Amino acid sequence: MNERAAGFTLIEVLVALFVMGVALAAGMRALGVVTQASNDLTPRLAAQWSADNDLAELRLRRIWPDVGERTFDCSQGPYVLQCLEQVSDTPNPAFRRVEVRVMAAGDPTVLATAVSLLANGQAHVL
């Protein structure tokens, strides 16, 4: 009688190691993506706050901004940020479209964008 030893062959062990290696490599890649995304979240959140602050200030002060664009410092905490505010006309002359883009100082990558319509305070009747 031919008795066979119990256990795994060398080929089976190598295939299992290869499959585990591929699975671990994919897991490490996914972990790297999640880590990078969490590192980007804090400056993007600060940039969104800066954009929202600018639009809120325009609304609260009832400013009727001139058409055009302006760049100004809008830093938040440890983040040095630059805001680009673009004001344009709309088909309705009682409104202006305001778009605020926020970038890190010296970096053209846009971290946050906010868009709003502002009503002319003198033409606006409640």
C-alpha positions as CSV (number, residue, x, y, z in Angstrom):
1,M,0.0,0.0,0.0
2,N,1.1,3.5,-0.8
3,E,0.8,5.7,2.2
4,R,0.7,9.4,1.6
5,A,2.0,11.9,4.2
6,A,-0.5,14.4,5.5
7,G,0.3,18.1,4.9
8,F,0.8,20.6,2.1
9,T,3.1,20.3,-0.9
10,L,5.7,23.0,-1.6
11,I,3.7,24.3,-4.5
12,E,0.6,24.8,-2.4
13,V,2.6,26.7,0.3
14,L,4.2,28.9,-2.4
15,V,0.8,29.7,-4.0
16,A,-0.7,30.5,-0.6
17,L,2.3,32.8,0.2
18,F,1.9,34.6,-3.1
19,V,-1.8,35.2,-2.6
20,M,-1.2,36.5,0.9
21,G,1.6,38.8,-0.4
22,V,-0.7,40.3,-3.0
23,A,-3.5,40.8,-0.4
24,L,-1.1,42.5,2.0
25,A,0.3,44.8,-0.7
26,A,-3.2,45.8,-1.7
27,G,-4.0,46.5,1.9
28,M,-0.9,48.6,2.4
29,R,-1.8,50.7,-0.7
30,A,-5.3,51.3,0.6
31,L,-3.9,52.3,4.0
32,G,-1.6,54.8,2.3
33,V,-4.5,56.4,0.3
34,V,-6.5,56.8,3.5
35,T,-3.6,58.3,5.4
36,Q,-2.9,60.8,2.6
37,A,-6.6,61.8,2.4
38,S,-6.7,62.4,6.2
39,N,-3.5,64.6,5.9
40,D,-5.2,66.7,3.2
41,L,-8.5,67.1,5.1
42,T,-7.4,69.7,7.7
43,P,-6.0,72.3,5.3
44,R,-8.9,71.8,2.9
45,L,-11.3,72.4,5.9
46,A,-9.5,75.5,6.9
47,A,-9.6,76.7,3.2
48,Q,-13.4,76.1,3.1
49,W,-13.8,78.1,6.3
50,S,-11.9,81.0,4.7
51,A,-14.1,81.0,1.6
52,D,-17.3,80.8,3.6
53,N,-16.0,83.6,5.9
54,D,-15.5,85.9,2.9
55,L,-19.0,85.3,1.5
56,A,-20.5,85.7,5.0
57,E,-18.7,89.0,5.5
58,L,-20.0,90.4,2.1
59,R,-23.5,89.4,3.1
60,L,-23.4,90.8,6.6
61,R,-21.9,94.1,5.6
62,R,-24.3,94.3,2.7
63,I,-21.5,95.2,0.4
64,W,-22.3,95.5,-3.3
65,P,-18.9,94.4,-4.8
66,D,-17.5,95.8,-8.0
67,V,-17.2,93.4,-10.9
68,G,-13.7,92.0,-11.2
69,E,-11.3,90.0,-9.1
70,R,-9.1,90.6,-6.1
71,T,-6.6,88.5,-4.2
72,F,-6.1,88.7,-0.4
73,D,-4.7,86.9,2.5
74,C,-7.2,84.7,4.3
75,S,-5.0,82.6,6.6
76,Q,-6.6,80.2,9.1
77,G,-4.6,79.1,12.1
78,P,-1.3,77.7,11.0
79,Y,-2.3,77.6,7.3
80,V,-1.1,80.5,5.2
81,L,-3.9,80.8,2.5
82,Q,-4.6,83.2,-0.4
83,C,-8.2,83.9,-1.5
84,L,-9.1,84.8,-5.1
85,E,-12.5,86.5,-5.2
86,Q,-14.2,86.8,-8.6
87,V,-17.3,89.0,-9.0
88,S,-19.3,88.9,-12.2
89,D,-22.7,90.2,-13.4
90,T,-25.7,88.0,-13.7
91,P,-28.6,88.4,-16.2
92,N,-30.6,90.0,-13.3
93,P,-28.9,93.4,-12.6
94,A,-30.0,93.2,-8.9
95,F,-27.6,90.3,-8.3
96,R,-23.9,89.6,-8.6
97,R,-22.2,86.2,-8.7
98,V,-19.3,85.9,-6.3
99,E,-16.9,83.0,-6.5
100,V,-14.1,82.6,-3.9
101,R,-11.2,80.2,-4.5
102,V,-8.7,79.4,-1.8
103,M,-5.1,78.2,-2.4
104,A,-2.1,77.7,-0.2
105,A,0.3,80.6,-0.4
106,G,2.7,79.9,-3.3
107,D,0.7,76.9,-4.6
108,P,-1.8,77.2,-7.5
109,T,-3.8,74.1,-6.3
110,V,-7.3,75.1,-5.3
111,L,-8.1,73.8,-1.9
112,A,-11.7,75.0,-1.7
113,T,-14.3,76.9,-3.7
114,A,-17.4,78.7,-2.6
115,V,-20.0,80.4,-4.9
116,S,-22.9,82.7,-3.9
117,L,-25.2,85.3,-5.3
118,L,-25.4,88.7,-3.6
119,A,-28.4,90.9,-3.9
120,N,-28.0,94.7,-4.2
121,G,-28.9,96.0,-0.7
122,Q,-30.5,99.2,-2.2
123,A,-32.5,97.3,-4.8
124,H,-33.5,94.5,-2.4
125,V,-36.9,95.2,-0.8
126,L,-38.4,92.9,1.8
